[in-house]
Amino acid sequence: MRDASEIDSTLEAISRRLSAMTPTALARFLERLRESLYRIDRRDLAEVPVVLAGGLKFPQTSDHFLYARCACILAGEEVYGDVLSSGVGFDRFVASFAQEAEGLLYLVSEQYEKKSATTWSSSSPTGRPGTFA
């Protein structure tokens, strides 16, 4: 991911793929996304500072870190695997433009709601995430 337009085009491509999925497949996609986000929810990555033009540094907020992890996932399995195994390269996802990756978090619910008259619920009475209300 080099800029916001690359993130946007990747999100559009994923949205098109999700539009062909059944509700069950959407739930599986969401569960895989949650697992991927969880696996790179690490202190060493959360402590990578945001560096603005001019060299100004500040810590990531929890939201910033979440969106940076989304950008890392959008970069693909190879890049994600490299970051997961070594942490190297995560700093590029902390850049301000990478915050556009937040959209990844909403793609499943958007596609589900387009396919049905019901809204997506992230939990069921059993407490299992990724089910439908």
N, C-alpha and C positions, 0 to 999 in steps of 0.2 A: 504494500500500500504506500503509494508515493504522494497522493493528494486526495482531496475530498471527492473529485470527480471519479477517481478509480474506486473509491469506497461506494459511491452512489451506483456506479455501473455494476459492481459486484452484488450489491443489495438487490438491484433490479433483476439480475440473472437468477439469484436465489429465489426471489419472489415468483418468478415464472415457473421454476421447478416445483415450488411448493403448491402452486395453483393446480397442478396435476395430481396432487396427493389426496388420498382418502383421509378422513379424520383420524383414523388409527395411525396412518403413516405420519401425519402431522404431529401426533402425540409422541411418536418415536423420535422424530426429528428434534422436538423440543427437549426430550429427555437427554438426547445425545449432546445438544447444545449446553444444557445445564451441567452435564458431567464435564464437558470441555472447559467451561468457565470455571468450575470448581477446581479442576486439576491445575490450573495456572493461577489460582488465588493464593499466591505465596508472598510472604513478607519481603523477600529480596526484590520481587518485581514491583510490589506496592511502594517500595522505597526509592524507586527510580524517579529522580526529580523531573518536573516539567521545566524545560529550558526555553525561554522566550528569546526573540531576536534581541540582540544586545547582551545576551548572556545572563539575564535575570533568571534565577532559579527559585522554584517553590515546590512544596510537596504536593503530590496528587491528592485530590479529595477521593472519597470512596466512590462517588459517581464517575469521576475521571478515570479511576483505576478500572472500574467495570467496563467503560467504553473502550479503554485501551485494550483490555482483554478481548472484547468483541472484534476490534480491528485486527488483532493477532490471529484470531480464528478466521476472519475474512481473508487473510493473506494466504491461507491454504494449509494443507496438512503437513507439508515439508517444513515450512517456516514455523508452524505451531509446534511441531515435534522438536525442532532445534531449540526453540525458546523453552519448551518443557524440560528438555534434557540438560540445558546449560544456562538458560537465562539470557544468553547472548542475543543481542538484537532487539530486545524488548523496548529499548529506549526510543526507537522510531515510532512505536505505537502510542507513546506518551505525548507526541506532538499535537498541537491544538487541532489540526485538521482531522486527526483520527477520531475526534469526538463524534463525527458524523456516523461512526459505526454503531451508535446507540440504536439506530433503526433495526439492527439485527434482532433486538429484543422483542420487537413488535410484529415481525413478519408472520409468525404462526397465527397469532390471534386475528390479524387482518385477513389472512387467507381463510381461516375457519369461518369468520363472520361473513365473508363474501359467499361462501358455499352454503351457508345455512341461515336460518332466521334467528339462530341462537347466538348468544355471546360466549366467548371462550372463558372458562374458569380454570384457574391454575391449580385448583385442588378439588377433590371430591369428598363426600362424606367419610370415605375411608382414610382420607388424608394423603392419598397417593397423588403426587403431582402429575400434571399433563392429562387430566381427564376432562370430560365435558359436562357442563351443567345443563 
